[in-house]
Amino acid sequence: MDVTFTEEQLKLVLDKLEQIRIELLKLRAMLLPEEELSEERKKELAEAKKEIAEGLSISLEDLIKETKKSG
């Protein structure tokens, strides 16, 4: 059984995954207040928010690498 996605559908899924990643980072920051975010992590979060606002996304490969680093 083959499933085919258009490029636009794939972009929507990747955008949603990026939004979820940002929300998880925010939740982590709220739940672990004793653990202050590093300056690098703060910059990453700010950049990710900016990219979402601009409608940019990340590649699937980068998303997979990011989830492997976090896990």
N, C-alpha and C positions, 0 to 999 in steps of 0.2 A: 504494500500500500504506500503510494507516494503522496507526500504533502508538499504543496508548492505555495510559497509566500512571495508576494510582490516586494519590491525594494521599499516601498512606502510602508507596508505592513511591518517589515523588519525594523525599519527606523522607528516606528511607533513603539514597538516592543522594547527596543534598546533604550529609547528615551524614558519609558516607564521604569525599566530596571535601574537606570541611573537615578531617577527620582526616588525610588525605593532605597537605593544605597545611601543617598543623602539623608533621607528620613531616619534610616537606621543609625547613621552617624550622630544625628541630633539626639535620638533616643538614648544612645549609649552615653552621650555627654550628660544628659539629664539624669540617667540612672546611676552614673558613677561620678558624682560631683567631686569626690576626693581625688580623682584622676584628672588632672588638668590636661587639656589638649596641648600637645607640643606646638611650637610655632609653625613647624612644617605641616602638621595636620590641620591647623587653623587655615593656613594658606590654601591647602588642598580643598578644604570645605568651601572656602570663599570662591575659589576658582570654579569648583563644580557648580555652585549656585549661579555664578555668572554665566557659565556655559548653558545651563538649563534655561535661564532667562533669555539667552540669545538664540535658543533653539538648536544648539549644537549637541552632538552626541559622541560617544566613544565607540571604538570598534569592538566587535565581539571578542576578538583576541585579547584586547586590553581588559575587557570586563572579566574574562576568565582568569587572567593573571591576577587581577585585583582581588577576586574572591578567593583564589588560592593563597594569596599573601595574608588575607584576613583570617582564614581558617586555620 
